[in-house]
């Protein structure tokens, strides 16, 4: 999801004329060159978690990932923060 989030943020910046398309392409290239460790999640478990906690699957992905990585979930989403991991 991170790659999609970053690409979407760059897209939005280009469309809003905050950066040029060429700068956006350089940024995505730089981002893709970073050494980031990605983690897989079980989408079936994520769906169960989303349904149980009345979350979108999208938000449940963040919660499940934080739980799996045994780390604190950092978000401004009050509903997501209210969920007990």
N, C-alpha and C positions, 0 to 999 in steps of 0.2 A: 504494500500500500504506500510505502514511503516514496517510491519512485513516481507513482501516480500523483501523490500530494505535491511533490516538488514540481513536477511537470505542469500541473494545473496552476500552481501559484505563479510560475513563470509565464504561462499562457495569459493569465489574468493581468499580470504586469504589462505584458506586451500590448494586449487589447486596450488597456487603460492608458497607454502611451507613457508608462513609467520607465520603460526600457525599450530599446529597439529589438527587432527580431534577431538581428545578428548577435546582440549581447545576450539575449535569451538562449540562443543556441550555444554560445560559449559557456554560459552558466550551467546548462544541462550537461554539457560535455565535462565540465569540471566536477559537477556533482557525481556523475557516473564513474569518475576516476577515483573517488574516495573509497577507501577500504572499509566497507560497512558489512557487519555480520547480520544477516537476516535470519529470522526464525520462522518456521512453519507453524501454522495452527491447524487444528482439526476443525474443519468448517461445520461438521455435524454437531460437535460439542459447542461450537460458537453459536450455532442456531438455537440449540437448547438453552444456552445461557441467555441469549437475547430474548427468547420467548418467556423464560422464567422471570426475567428482570425488567420486562417491558422496554427493551432497548432496541435500537436498530442493530442489524448485524454489523454494520459499519462500526458503531460505537462499542459493540460487544467485542470486536476484534482487538481494540485497544485494551479493554479490561482483561481479556483472556491472555493477551501478550504480557501485560504487567504481572499478572498472577503467575504465568509460566516462568517469567524471568525473575520472579521474587523481588520485584522493585516497586517503587511507589508510582502510582498513576498520576501524572501531572496533566490537569485539564481545567478549563474554566467552566465546563459543562456540569451544572449543579446536579442534574439527574444522574450522571455518570459517577460523580463523586459520592453520591449517596449509596451506591451499590457496595455491599460487603463482598470483598474478594476473598 
